[in-house]
């Protein structure tokens, strides 16, 4: 398999965690978002949206991080990223979508660039924008997380694949995750797991950190 992504992309980070949790080997191909490589003709043949990541498996090309993670779960069922119980699966998907659909999209690189170029938003206003939407989403998640070690119980899964990259972004913008005790608890647990450590942005070949 090939993973085409960027070291600091939240969506790429999610897929790295998922691949690592399942113990799957892959070749990593860096797509430098700051140099707009995602907009080039070569990459757009893989992903016409010009977004990362893209996962290539033989003749199959998959895009959108959560679709990739669920496909991996179908193809490689153990360890599972989603619970077997249908109601629990729906619950974990809802928690994951809170991050992937509501929090992260409004604070990714292309949105922040647009705010700056079209509306002359300065760095302080940009930071305020990011913190607002992360806080709103995290506050809602806090009310929905059980006291178990992870969202689905004893093992990390789809939700943690989404949460940890979002925490990384929150901390980049100066937010204190200790303000969200349930999220902070999960973050501490994931920080001890090799699959999450190896997926961290600073541990990627294209990292500039």
Secondary structure, DSSP 8 states (H G I E B T S, - for coil): -EEEE-TT-HHHHHHHHHHHHTT---EEEE--GGGTGGGSHHHHTT-TT--S-EEEETTEEEESHHHHHHHHHHHS-SS-SS-SSHHHHHHHHHHHHIIIIIIGGGGSHHHHHHHHHHH---HHHHHHHHHHHHHHHHHHHHTT--SSSBTTBSS--HHHHHHHHHHHHHHHTT--GGGSHHHHHHHHHHTT-HHHHHHSGGGSTT---
